[in-house]
Amino acid sequence: MKKDIAVSLEILASTFSCDVPNNIGLNQYAKLLSKYPAVFLPHATDELCITNKYRNIPLPRDFIEILDPLYKEAWKFVYDLEKTVKIIEKYKEDKIEWVKK
């Protein structure tokens, strides 16, 4: 994940013609953003390229504002999917029991 964050920061730094954070800063970004799947980072990077108003690297908070709703939506999808699988399994069990009778 740290490599993915570094790539995102490099893209943003190049876009805004500013410096990337040093290793300490990169470690802090990685620490704060590590709970989010790396697959969401390109979307957040694109959004930040569009919405960032100043020629500086967006703060971790800016990433989190974009990533958090995606993260919550993904977990809701997983929860709903698990719930649906349980309903289907219950239906299959009930149908098998009904056929056995």
Summary of the structure (lengths in Angstrom):
residues: 101
radius of gyration: 20.8
end to end distance: 53.8
largest distance: 73.4
contacts: 247
relative contact order: 0.13
helix: 80%
strand: 0%
